[in-house]
Amino acid sequence: MCLAIPARVLEVHGTEAVISVQGVQRSASLMLLEETVAPGDYVLLHAGFALRKWTAAEAQEQEALLAEVGLGPRD
């Protein structure tokens, strides 16, 4: 099974971005996106690749669902 998760874009550098997932920063490729993203946007992230741009509401809904099944932020 594959899992894609919401990530917030912090910085954009060409086809690469610095993203945040539950407060952890990572690098992600934007090469698969058709849309342009900017800091503050949300993306659906899988295996280091942004698959599509999400609205903040979509990202928050997905984060809530992940929390319900125990995959939310760690304390």
Secondary structure by P-SEA (a helix, b strand, c coil): cbbbbbbbbccccccccccccccbbbbbbccccccccccccccccccccccccccaaaaaaaaaaaaaacccccc
